Amino acid sequence: MKQVERKFAETGDLWPSLEEQIGKHLGNLQDIKPEGVFQRFTRGYLRELLKRRLTMGTLLWELADRNEVTEALARQREGAFEEMLGRFRTSEGVDLPAITAIILSGLTLLALRSQQPGDEYFGISLGTEQGWGRILEANGRLVRLLFEHCDIRNIAETPQPESLEAKGHGRARG
């Protein structure tokens, strides 16, 4: 059985690609404001997750039974997220990986809960377009607030770390 689980972990098709999540060729992202890239990423993550029952089952498996296979799958998923976050630079004190973990884990929980017919969360129906509209609107507001209050830039528009320090913005972080 371990060989089957290992092969499953090695397939690489379980997690949506960044291109699937963002819906645009990755090379063209420097033309989009960082907030727009992040919006596409979080919305695309949710959209692709809701399409992938096997992926949602794998997430539940990971929560229920940590083992070498689920850990390998988690590393694959987190590698894709790190690739996305590597496209941004932040000022000191902005922990974008932690912020992203909070946002994506919330969307993941809602997607998993939506698999139960008639499920509601905080009075929001997870089985209706109206319910998901509310979730997407709230996600959009969170992302807008994040980018309004934190210095987050695309790599292409980020000055060299010395330049940020000279301007009093702290060090560039990945």
FIMARZA-642181 format. One line per 10 residues: number of its first residue (from 1); for each residue z, y negated, x of N, C-alpha, C, O, CB. Coordinates in nm, 2 decimals. Glycine has a CB too. Layout:
BEGIN
NUM	Z Y X Z Y X Z Y X Z Y X Z Y X; ...
//
This chain:
BEGIN
1	0.00 0.12 0.08 0.00 0.00 0.00 0.00 -0.13 0.09 -0.06 -0.23 0.05 0.12 0.00 -0.09; 0.07 -0.12 0.20 0.08 -0.24 0.29 -0.06 -0.28 0.33 -0.09 -0.40 0.35 0.17 -0.21 0.41; -0.15 -0.18 0.36 -0.29 -0.22 0.40 -0.36 -0.29 0.29 -0.44 -0.39 0.32 -0.37 -0.09 0.44; -0.35 -0.25 0.17 -0.41 -0.32 0.06 -0.36 -0.46 0.04 -0.44 -0.55 0.02 -0.39 -0.24 -0.08; -0.23 -0.48 0.05 -0.17 -0.61 0.05 -0.22 -0.70 0.16 -0.25 -0.82 0.14 -0.02 -0.60 0.05; -0.23 -0.64 0.28 -0.28 -0.72 0.40 -0.42 -0.76 0.37 -0.46 -0.88 0.40 -0.26 -0.64 0.52; -0.50 -0.67 0.33 -0.64 -0.71 0.30 -0.65 -0.82 0.20 -0.73 -0.91 0.21 -0.72 -0.58 0.25; -0.57 -0.81 0.09 -0.57 -0.91 -0.01 -0.53 -1.04 0.05 -0.60 -1.15 0.02 -0.46 -0.87 -0.12; -0.44 -1.05 0.14 -0.40 -1.17 0.21 -0.51 -1.23 0.29 -0.51 -1.35 0.31 -0.27 -1.15 0.29; -0.59 -1.14 0.35 -0.69 -1.19 0.44 -0.82 -1.23 0.37 -0.91 -1.29 0.44 -0.73 -1.08 0.54
11	-0.84 -1.21 0.24 -0.96 -1.24 0.17 -0.99 -1.39 0.18 -1.11 -1.43 0.19 -0.96 -1.20 0.03; -0.89 -1.48 0.17 -0.91 -1.62 0.18 -0.97 -1.69 0.06 -0.99 -1.81 0.06 -1.00 -1.65 0.30; -1.00 -1.61 -0.04 -1.06 -1.67 -0.16 -0.96 -1.71 -0.27 -1.00 -1.76 -0.38 -1.16 -1.57 -0.22; -0.84 -1.69 -0.24 -0.73 -1.71 -0.34 -0.71 -1.86 -0.37 -0.69 -1.90 -0.48 -0.61 -1.65 -0.29; -0.71 -1.94 -0.27 -0.67 -2.08 -0.28 -0.80 -2.17 -0.29 -0.90 -2.14 -0.22 -0.59 -2.13 -0.16; -0.80 -2.27 -0.38 -0.92 -2.35 -0.39 -0.94 -2.43 -0.26 -0.84 -2.47 -0.19 -0.90 -2.45 -0.50; -1.06 -2.45 -0.22 -1.10 -2.52 -0.10 -1.07 -2.67 -0.13 -1.06 -2.71 -0.25 -1.25 -2.50 -0.06; -1.07 -2.75 -0.03 -1.05 -2.90 -0.04 -1.17 -2.95 -0.12 -1.16 -3.04 -0.20 -1.04 -2.97 0.09; -1.29 -2.90 -0.09 -1.41 -2.95 -0.16 -1.40 -2.92 -0.31 -1.44 -3.01 -0.39 -1.54 -2.89 -0.10; -1.35 -2.80 -0.35 -1.33 -2.77 -0.49 -1.23 -2.87 -0.55 -1.25 -2.91 -0.67 -1.29 -2.63 -0.51
21	-1.12 -2.90 -0.48 -1.02 -2.98 -0.53 -1.06 -3.13 -0.54 -1.03 -3.19 -0.64 -0.90 -2.97 -0.45; -1.14 -3.17 -0.45 -1.17 -3.32 -0.44 -1.30 -3.34 -0.51 -1.32 -3.45 -0.57 -1.18 -3.36 -0.30; -1.39 -3.24 -0.52 -1.52 -3.26 -0.59 -1.62 -3.34 -0.51 -1.71 -3.40 -0.58 -1.49 -3.32 -0.72; -1.60 -3.36 -0.38 -1.70 -3.44 -0.31 -1.70 -3.38 -0.17 -1.60 -3.32 -0.12 -1.65 -3.59 -0.30; -1.81 -3.40 -0.10 -1.82 -3.35 0.04 -1.71 -3.42 0.12 -1.70 -3.54 0.11 -1.96 -3.38 0.10; -1.64 -3.34 0.20 -1.53 -3.39 0.28 -1.57 -3.50 0.37 -1.49 -3.59 0.40 -1.46 -3.28 0.35; -1.69 -3.50 0.43 -1.74 -3.60 0.52 -1.75 -3.74 0.46 -1.74 -3.84 0.53 -1.87 -3.56 0.58; -1.76 -3.75 0.33 -1.77 -3.88 0.26 -1.64 -3.94 0.22 -1.64 -4.04 0.15 -1.86 -3.86 0.14; -1.53 -3.88 0.25 -1.40 -3.93 0.20 -1.36 -4.06 0.26 -1.29 -4.14 0.19 -1.30 -3.83 0.24; -1.41 -4.10 0.38 -1.38 -4.23 0.43 -1.43 -4.35 0.35 -1.39 -4.46 0.36 -1.43 -4.24 0.57
31	-1.53 -4.32 0.26 -1.58 -4.42 0.17 -1.49 -4.44 0.04 -1.52 -4.54 -0.03 -1.72 -4.38 0.12; -1.39 -4.36 0.03 -1.31 -4.37 -0.09 -1.17 -4.42 -0.04 -1.12 -4.38 0.06 -1.29 -4.23 -0.16; -1.11 -4.51 -0.12 -0.98 -4.55 -0.09 -0.88 -4.44 -0.08 -0.90 -4.34 -0.15 -0.93 -4.66 -0.19; -0.78 -4.44 0.01 -0.68 -4.33 0.02 -0.62 -4.29 -0.11 -0.60 -4.17 -0.13 -0.58 -4.37 0.12; -0.59 -4.38 -0.19 -0.53 -4.35 -0.32 -0.62 -4.26 -0.41 -0.58 -4.17 -0.47 -0.49 -4.48 -0.40; -0.75 -4.30 -0.40 -0.85 -4.22 -0.48 -0.86 -4.08 -0.42 -0.88 -3.99 -0.50 -0.98 -4.29 -0.47; -0.86 -4.06 -0.29 -0.87 -3.93 -0.23 -0.75 -3.85 -0.28 -0.76 -3.73 -0.32 -0.87 -3.94 -0.08; -0.63 -3.91 -0.27 -0.51 -3.84 -0.31 -0.51 -3.80 -0.46 -0.46 -3.69 -0.50 -0.38 -3.92 -0.27; -0.56 -3.90 -0.54 -0.57 -3.87 -0.68 -0.66 -3.75 -0.71 -0.62 -3.66 -0.78 -0.62 -3.99 -0.76; -0.77 -3.75 -0.64 -0.87 -3.64 -0.66 -0.80 -3.51 -0.61 -0.82 -3.40 -0.68 -1.00 -3.66 -0.58
41	-0.73 -3.51 -0.50 -0.67 -3.39 -0.45 -0.56 -3.34 -0.55 -0.57 -3.22 -0.58 -0.60 -3.43 -0.32; -0.47 -3.42 -0.60 -0.37 -3.36 -0.69 -0.43 -3.32 -0.82 -0.39 -3.21 -0.87 -0.26 -3.47 -0.71; -0.52 -3.40 -0.88 -0.59 -3.36 -1.00 -0.67 -3.23 -0.98 -0.67 -3.14 -1.07 -0.68 -3.47 -1.06; -0.74 -3.23 -0.87 -0.83 -3.11 -0.84 -0.75 -2.99 -0.82 -0.78 -2.88 -0.86 -0.91 -3.14 -0.72; -0.63 -3.00 -0.75 -0.54 -2.89 -0.73 -0.50 -2.83 -0.87 -0.51 -2.71 -0.89 -0.42 -2.93 -0.65; -0.46 -2.91 -0.96 -0.41 -2.87 -1.09 -0.53 -2.80 -1.16 -0.52 -2.69 -1.22 -0.36 -2.98 -1.17; -0.64 -2.87 -1.17 -0.76 -2.81 -1.24 -0.80 -2.68 -1.18 -0.82 -2.58 -1.26 -0.88 -2.91 -1.22; -0.81 -2.66 -1.05 -0.85 -2.54 -0.99 -0.74 -2.43 -1.01 -0.77 -2.31 -1.03 -0.87 -2.55 -0.84; -0.61 -2.47 -1.00 -0.50 -2.37 -1.03 -0.51 -2.32 -1.17 -0.49 -2.19 -1.19 -0.37 -2.44 -1.00; -0.53 -2.40 -1.27 -0.54 -2.36 -1.41 -0.65 -2.26 -1.43 -0.65 -2.18 -1.52 -0.55 -2.47 -1.50
51	-0.76 -2.27 -1.35 -0.87 -2.17 -1.36 -0.84 -2.04 -1.30 -0.92 -1.94 -1.33 -1.00 -2.24 -1.30; -0.74 -2.03 -1.21 -0.72 -1.91 -1.13 -0.60 -1.83 -1.17 -0.49 -1.86 -1.11 -0.72 -1.95 -0.98; -0.61 -1.74 -1.26 -0.50 -1.66 -1.30 -0.44 -1.58 -1.19 -0.32 -1.56 -1.17 -0.54 -1.57 -1.42; -0.53 -1.53 -1.10 -0.49 -1.45 -0.99 -0.40 -1.53 -0.89 -0.31 -1.48 -0.84 -0.61 -1.39 -0.92; -0.45 -1.65 -0.87 -0.37 -1.74 -0.78 -0.23 -1.77 -0.84 -0.13 -1.77 -0.77 -0.45 -1.87 -0.76; -0.23 -1.79 -0.97 -0.10 -1.82 -1.03 -0.01 -1.69 -1.02 0.11 -1.70 -1.00 -0.11 -1.86 -1.18; -0.07 -1.58 -1.04 0.01 -1.45 -1.03 0.06 -1.44 -0.89 0.17 -1.39 -0.87 -0.08 -1.33 -1.07; -0.02 -1.48 -0.79 0.02 -1.47 -0.65 0.14 -1.56 -0.62 0.23 -1.53 -0.55 -0.10 -1.50 -0.56; 0.14 -1.68 -0.68 0.25 -1.78 -0.66 0.38 -1.72 -0.72 0.48 -1.73 -0.66 0.22 -1.91 -0.73; 0.37 -1.65 -0.84 0.48 -1.59 -0.90 0.53 -1.47 -0.81 0.65 -1.46 -0.79 0.45 -1.53 -1.04
61	0.44 -1.40 -0.75 0.47 -1.29 -0.66 0.55 -1.34 -0.54 0.65 -1.29 -0.50 0.35 -1.21 -0.62; 0.50 -1.45 -0.49 0.56 -1.52 -0.37 0.71 -1.56 -0.40 0.79 -1.54 -0.32 0.48 -1.64 -0.33; 0.73 -1.61 -0.52 0.86 -1.65 -0.56 0.96 -1.53 -0.58 1.08 -1.53 -0.55 0.86 -1.73 -0.69; 0.90 -1.42 -0.63 0.98 -1.30 -0.66 1.01 -1.21 -0.55 1.11 -1.14 -0.54 0.92 -1.23 -0.77; 0.92 -1.21 -0.45 0.92 -1.11 -0.34 0.87 -1.17 -0.21 0.75 -1.15 -0.18 0.85 -0.98 -0.38; 0.95 -1.23 -0.13 0.91 -1.28 0.00 0.89 -1.16 0.09 0.99 -1.09 0.11 1.01 -1.38 0.05; 0.77 -1.15 0.14 0.74 -1.04 0.24 0.63 -1.09 0.33 0.59 -1.20 0.32 0.70 -0.91 0.17; 0.59 -1.01 0.42 0.49 -1.05 0.52 0.36 -1.09 0.46 0.29 -1.18 0.51 0.46 -0.94 0.63; 0.32 -1.03 0.35 0.20 -1.06 0.28 0.21 -1.20 0.21 0.12 -1.28 0.22 0.16 -0.95 0.18; 0.32 -1.21 0.13 0.33 -1.34 0.06 0.35 -1.46 0.16 0.31 -1.57 0.13 0.45 -1.33 -0.04
71	0.42 -1.43 0.27 0.43 -1.53 0.37 0.29 -1.57 0.43 0.27 -1.69 0.46 0.53 -1.49 0.48; 0.21 -1.47 0.45 0.07 -1.50 0.51 -0.01 -1.58 0.40 -0.08 -1.67 0.44 0.00 -1.36 0.54; 0.01 -1.55 0.28 -0.06 -1.62 0.17 -0.01 -1.76 0.17 -0.09 -1.86 0.15 -0.04 -1.55 0.04; 0.12 -1.78 0.18 0.18 -1.92 0.18 0.13 -2.00 0.30 0.10 -2.12 0.28 0.34 -1.91 0.18; 0.12 -1.93 0.41 0.06 -2.01 0.53 -0.08 -2.05 0.51 -0.12 -2.16 0.55 0.07 -1.92 0.66; -0.16 -1.96 0.44 -0.30 -2.00 0.41 -0.30 -2.13 0.32 -0.37 -2.22 0.34 -0.38 -1.89 0.34; -0.22 -2.12 0.21 -0.22 -2.23 0.12 -0.17 -2.36 0.19 -0.23 -2.47 0.17 -0.12 -2.20 0.00; -0.06 -2.35 0.26 -0.01 -2.47 0.33 -0.11 -2.52 0.44 -0.11 -2.64 0.47 0.12 -2.43 0.39; -0.19 -2.43 0.50 -0.29 -2.48 0.59 -0.39 -2.57 0.53 -0.43 -2.67 0.59 -0.36 -2.35 0.66; -0.43 -2.53 0.41 -0.53 -2.62 0.34 -0.46 -2.75 0.30 -0.53 -2.85 0.31 -0.57 -2.55 0.21
81	-0.34 -2.75 0.26 -0.27 -2.88 0.23 -0.25 -2.96 0.36 -0.27 -3.08 0.35 -0.13 -2.85 0.17; -0.22 -2.90 0.47 -0.21 -2.97 0.60 -0.34 -3.03 0.64 -0.34 -3.14 0.69 -0.16 -2.88 0.71; -0.45 -2.96 0.61 -0.58 -3.02 0.64 -0.60 -3.14 0.56 -0.66 -3.24 0.61 -0.69 -2.91 0.61; -0.57 -3.14 0.43 -0.58 -3.26 0.35 -0.49 -3.37 0.40 -0.54 -3.49 0.42 -0.55 -3.23 0.20; -0.37 -3.34 0.43 -0.27 -3.45 0.47 -0.31 -3.50 0.61 -0.28 -3.62 0.64 -0.13 -3.39 0.47; -0.38 -3.42 0.69 -0.42 -3.47 0.82 -0.53 -3.58 0.81 -0.56 -3.64 0.91 -0.48 -3.35 0.90; -0.58 -3.60 0.69 -0.68 -3.71 0.67 -0.61 -3.84 0.65 -0.68 -3.95 0.64 -0.77 -3.68 0.56; -0.48 -3.85 0.65 -0.41 -3.97 0.63 -0.32 -4.00 0.74 -0.27 -3.91 0.82 -0.32 -3.96 0.50; -0.29 -4.13 0.76 -0.19 -4.18 0.85 -0.09 -4.26 0.78 -0.13 -4.34 0.69 -0.25 -4.26 0.97; 0.03 -4.25 0.81 0.14 -4.32 0.74 0.22 -4.40 0.84 0.22 -4.37 0.96 0.23 -4.23 0.65
91	0.29 -4.50 0.79 0.38 -4.57 0.87 0.51 -4.49 0.88 0.53 -4.40 0.80 0.41 -4.72 0.81; 0.59 -4.53 0.98 0.71 -4.46 1.00 0.80 -4.46 0.87 0.81 -4.57 0.81 0.79 -4.51 1.12; 0.86 -4.35 0.84 0.95 -4.35 0.72 0.88 -4.30 0.60 0.95 -4.27 0.50 1.00 -4.49 0.70; 0.75 -4.28 0.60 0.68 -4.22 0.49 0.65 -4.08 0.51 0.57 -4.04 0.60 0.54 -4.30 0.46; 0.72 -3.99 0.45 0.71 -3.85 0.47 0.61 -3.79 0.36 0.65 -3.73 0.26 0.85 -3.78 0.46; 0.48 -3.81 0.39 0.38 -3.76 0.30 0.38 -3.61 0.27 0.36 -3.58 0.16 0.25 -3.80 0.35; 0.41 -3.53 0.37 0.42 -3.38 0.33 0.53 -3.36 0.23 0.51 -3.28 0.14 0.45 -3.30 0.46; 0.65 -3.42 0.24 0.75 -3.40 0.15 0.72 -3.45 0.01 0.74 -3.39 -0.09 0.89 -3.46 0.20; 0.66 -3.57 0.01 0.62 -3.63 -0.12 0.51 -3.54 -0.19 0.52 -3.52 -0.31 0.56 -3.77 -0.10; 0.41 -3.49 -0.11 0.31 -3.41 -0.16 0.37 -3.28 -0.21 0.33 -3.22 -0.32 0.20 -3.38 -0.05
101	0.47 -3.22 -0.14 0.53 -3.10 -0.19 0.60 -3.12 -0.32 0.59 -3.03 -0.41 0.64 -3.05 -0.08; 0.66 -3.23 -0.34 0.73 -3.26 -0.47 0.62 -3.27 -0.58 0.64 -3.21 -0.69 0.81 -3.39 -0.46; 0.52 -3.34 -0.56 0.41 -3.36 -0.66 0.35 -3.23 -0.69 0.33 -3.19 -0.81 0.31 -3.46 -0.62; 0.30 -3.15 -0.59 0.23 -3.03 -0.61 0.32 -2.92 -0.67 0.27 -2.84 -0.75 0.17 -2.98 -0.48; 0.45 -2.92 -0.63 0.53 -2.81 -0.69 0.56 -2.84 -0.84 0.57 -2.74 -0.92 0.67 -2.81 -0.61; 0.57 -2.97 -0.88 0.58 -3.00 -1.02 0.46 -2.96 -1.10 0.47 -2.90 -1.20 0.60 -3.15 -1.04; 0.34 -2.99 -1.04 0.21 -2.94 -1.11 0.20 -2.79 -1.12 0.15 -2.74 -1.21 0.09 -3.00 -1.04; 0.25 -2.73 -1.01 0.24 -2.58 -1.00 0.33 -2.52 -1.11 0.29 -2.43 -1.18 0.28 -2.53 -0.86; 0.45 -2.57 -1.12 0.55 -2.52 -1.22 0.49 -2.54 -1.36 0.49 -2.45 -1.45 0.68 -2.59 -1.21; 0.43 -2.65 -1.39 0.37 -2.68 -1.52 0.25 -2.58 -1.55 0.24 -2.53 -1.66 0.32 -2.82 -1.54
111	0.17 -2.56 -1.45 0.06 -2.47 -1.46 0.11 -2.33 -1.49 0.05 -2.26 -1.58 -0.03 -2.47 -1.34; 0.21 -2.28 -1.42 0.27 -2.15 -1.44 0.33 -2.14 -1.58 0.31 -2.04 -1.65 0.37 -2.12 -1.33; 0.40 -2.24 -1.62 0.46 -2.24 -1.76 0.35 -2.24 -1.87 0.38 -2.18 -1.97 0.55 -2.36 -1.77; 0.24 -2.30 -1.84 0.14 -2.31 -1.94 0.08 -2.18 -1.98 0.00 -2.17 -2.08 0.03 -2.40 -1.89; 0.10 -2.07 -1.90 0.05 -1.94 -1.93 0.12 -1.87 -2.04 0.07 -1.77 -2.09 0.06 -1.86 -1.80; 0.23 -1.93 -2.08 0.31 -1.87 -2.20 0.26 -1.95 -2.32 0.28 -2.07 -2.33 0.46 -1.89 -2.18; 0.21 -1.88 -2.42 0.16 -1.94 -2.55 0.27 -2.03 -2.61 0.38 -1.99 -2.63 0.11 -1.84 -2.65; 0.23 -2.15 -2.64 0.32 -2.24 -2.72 0.43 -2.30 -2.63 0.52 -2.37 -2.68 0.38 -2.17 -2.83; 0.42 -2.29 -2.50 0.53 -2.34 -2.41 0.52 -2.49 -2.41 0.42 -2.56 -2.40 0.51 -2.28 -2.27; 0.64 -2.55 -2.41 0.66 -2.69 -2.40 0.75 -2.72 -2.28 0.84 -2.63 -2.25 0.71 -2.76 -2.53
121	0.74 -2.83 -2.22 0.83 -2.87 -2.11 0.86 -3.02 -2.13 0.77 -3.10 -2.13 0.77 -2.85 -1.97; 0.99 -3.05 -2.15 1.03 -3.19 -2.19 0.95 -3.24 -2.31 0.92 -3.36 -2.31 1.01 -3.28 -2.07; 0.93 -3.15 -2.40 0.86 -3.19 -2.52 0.71 -3.21 -2.51 0.64 -3.26 -2.60 0.92 -3.32 -2.57; 0.66 -3.18 -2.40 0.51 -3.19 -2.37 0.45 -3.05 -2.39 0.49 -2.96 -2.32 0.48 -3.24 -2.23; 0.36 -3.04 -2.48 0.29 -2.91 -2.51 0.19 -2.89 -2.39 0.10 -2.96 -2.36 0.21 -2.92 -2.64; 0.21 -2.77 -2.32 0.13 -2.74 -2.21 0.01 -2.66 -2.25 -0.07 -2.61 -2.16 0.22 -2.66 -2.11; -0.01 -2.64 -2.38 -0.13 -2.57 -2.43 -0.23 -2.66 -2.50 -0.32 -2.61 -2.56 -0.08 -2.46 -2.52; -0.21 -2.79 -2.48 -0.30 -2.88 -2.55 -0.36 -2.98 -2.45 -0.31 -3.01 -2.35 -0.23 -2.95 -2.67; -0.48 -3.03 -2.49 -0.54 -3.14 -2.41 -0.45 -3.26 -2.41 -0.45 -3.33 -2.31 -0.68 -3.17 -2.47; -0.39 -3.29 -2.52 -0.30 -3.41 -2.53 -0.19 -3.40 -2.43 -0.15 -3.49 -2.36 -0.25 -3.43 -2.67
131	-0.13 -3.28 -2.42 -0.02 -3.25 -2.33 -0.06 -3.27 -2.19 0.01 -3.33 -2.11 0.04 -3.11 -2.35; -0.18 -3.21 -2.15 -0.23 -3.22 -2.01 -0.27 -3.36 -1.98 -0.26 -3.41 -1.87 -0.34 -3.13 -1.99; -0.32 -3.44 -2.08 -0.35 -3.58 -2.07 -0.23 -3.66 -2.02 -0.24 -3.74 -1.94 -0.41 -3.64 -2.19; -0.12 -3.63 -2.09 0.01 -3.70 -2.05 0.05 -3.66 -1.91 0.09 -3.75 -1.84 0.12 -3.65 -2.15; 0.04 -3.54 -1.87 0.07 -3.50 -1.74 -0.02 -3.56 -1.64 0.03 -3.62 -1.53 0.06 -3.34 -1.72; -0.15 -3.57 -1.66 -0.24 -3.63 -1.57 -0.22 -3.78 -1.56 -0.23 -3.84 -1.45 -0.38 -3.60 -1.61; -0.19 -3.84 -1.67 -0.16 -3.99 -1.67 -0.03 -4.02 -1.59 -0.03 -4.11 -1.51 -0.14 -4.04 -1.81; 0.07 -3.94 -1.61 0.19 -3.95 -1.53 0.17 -3.93 -1.38 0.22 -4.00 -1.30 0.30 -3.86 -1.58; 0.09 -3.83 -1.35 0.06 -3.80 -1.21 -0.01 -3.92 -1.15 0.01 -3.96 -1.04 -0.03 -3.67 -1.20; -0.11 -3.97 -1.22 -0.18 -4.09 -1.18 -0.09 -4.21 -1.15 -0.11 -4.28 -1.05 -0.29 -4.13 -1.28
141	0.01 -4.23 -1.23 0.10 -4.34 -1.21 0.18 -4.32 -1.09 0.21 -4.41 -1.01 0.19 -4.36 -1.34; 0.23 -4.19 -1.07 0.31 -4.16 -0.95 0.23 -4.19 -0.82 0.28 -4.25 -0.73 0.36 -4.02 -0.95; 0.10 -4.15 -0.82 0.02 -4.17 -0.70 0.00 -4.31 -0.68 0.00 -4.36 -0.57 -0.11 -4.09 -0.72; -0.03 -4.39 -0.79 -0.05 -4.53 -0.77 0.07 -4.60 -0.72 0.06 -4.68 -0.62 -0.09 -4.60 -0.91; 0.19 -4.57 -0.77 0.31 -4.62 -0.71 0.33 -4.59 -0.57 0.37 -4.67 -0.49 0.43 -4.57 -0.80; 0.30 -4.46 -0.53 0.32 -4.42 -0.40 0.23 -4.51 -0.30 0.28 -4.55 -0.20 0.28 -4.27 -0.38; 0.11 -4.53 -0.34 0.02 -4.60 -0.25 0.04 -4.75 -0.26 0.01 -4.82 -0.16 -0.13 -4.57 -0.29; 0.10 -4.80 -0.37 0.13 -4.94 -0.37 0.25 -4.97 -0.28 0.26 -5.08 -0.23 0.17 -4.98 -0.52; 0.34 -4.88 -0.27 0.47 -4.91 -0.20 0.48 -4.85 -0.06 0.58 -4.87 0.01 0.58 -4.86 -0.28; 0.38 -4.77 -0.02 0.38 -4.71 0.11 0.26 -4.74 0.19 0.15 -4.75 0.13 0.41 -4.55 0.10
151	0.27 -4.75 0.32 0.15 -4.77 0.40 0.08 -4.64 0.44 0.13 -4.57 0.53 0.19 -4.85 0.53; -0.02 -4.60 0.36 -0.09 -4.48 0.38 -0.24 -4.51 0.39 -0.29 -4.58 0.30 -0.06 -4.37 0.26; -0.30 -4.46 0.50 -0.44 -4.50 0.52 -0.52 -4.37 0.55 -0.47 -4.27 0.59 -0.45 -4.60 0.64; -0.65 -4.38 0.53 -0.74 -4.28 0.58 -0.74 -4.29 0.73 -0.72 -4.40 0.79 -0.89 -4.30 0.52; -0.77 -4.18 0.80 -0.77 -4.18 0.94 -0.88 -4.28 0.99 -0.85 -4.36 1.09 -0.81 -4.04 1.00; -0.99 -4.29 0.92 -1.10 -4.38 0.97 -1.06 -4.52 0.97 -1.12 -4.60 1.05 -1.22 -4.36 0.88; -0.97 -4.56 0.88 -0.93 -4.70 0.88 -0.80 -4.73 0.95 -0.75 -4.84 0.93 -0.92 -4.75 0.73; -0.75 -4.64 1.02 -0.62 -4.65 1.08 -0.63 -4.70 1.23 -0.71 -4.64 1.31 -0.54 -4.52 1.08; -0.57 -4.81 1.26 -0.57 -4.86 1.40 -0.50 -4.76 1.49 -0.43 -4.68 1.44 -0.50 -5.00 1.41; -0.53 -4.77 1.62 -0.46 -4.69 1.71 -0.31 -4.71 1.70 -0.27 -4.81 1.67 -0.51 -4.71 1.86
161	-0.23 -4.60 1.74 -0.08 -4.62 1.72 -0.03 -4.74 1.79 0.06 -4.80 1.74 -0.02 -4.50 1.78; -0.08 -4.78 1.91 -0.03 -4.90 1.98 -0.05 -5.02 1.90 0.03 -5.11 1.89 -0.10 -4.91 2.12; -0.17 -5.03 1.83 -0.20 -5.14 1.75 -0.10 -5.16 1.63 -0.06 -5.27 1.60 -0.34 -5.13 1.69; -0.06 -5.05 1.57 0.03 -5.05 1.46 0.17 -5.10 1.51 0.23 -5.18 1.44 0.05 -4.91 1.39; 0.21 -5.05 1.62 0.34 -5.09 1.68 0.33 -5.24 1.71 0.43 -5.31 1.68 0.37 -5.01 1.80; 0.22 -5.29 1.77 0.21 -5.43 1.81 0.22 -5.52 1.68 0.27 -5.63 1.69 0.08 -5.45 1.88; 0.17 -5.47 1.57 0.18 -5.55 1.44 0.31 -5.53 1.37 0.33 -5.59 1.26 0.06 -5.51 1.36; 0.40 -5.45 1.42 0.53 -5.43 1.36 0.53 -5.33 1.24 0.62 -5.34 1.16 0.58 -5.56 1.31; 0.43 -5.24 1.24 0.42 -5.15 1.13 0.48 -5.01 1.17 0.47 -4.92 1.09 0.28 -5.13 1.09; 0.54 -5.00 1.29 0.59 -4.87 1.33 0.48 -4.78 1.39 0.37 -4.83 1.41 0.66 -4.80 1.21
171	0.51 -4.66 1.41 0.41 -4.56 1.47 0.33 -4.50 1.36 0.38 -4.48 1.25 0.48 -4.46 1.56; 0.21 -4.46 1.40 0.12 -4.38 1.31 0.18 -4.24 1.30 0.22 -4.19 1.41 -0.03 -4.38 1.35; 0.18 -4.18 1.18 0.23 -4.05 1.17 0.13 -3.97 1.10 0.05 -4.02 1.02 0.37 -4.04 1.10; 0.12 -3.84 1.12 0.03 -3.75 1.05 0.09 -3.67 0.95 0.03 -3.59 0.88 -0.04 -3.66 1.14
//
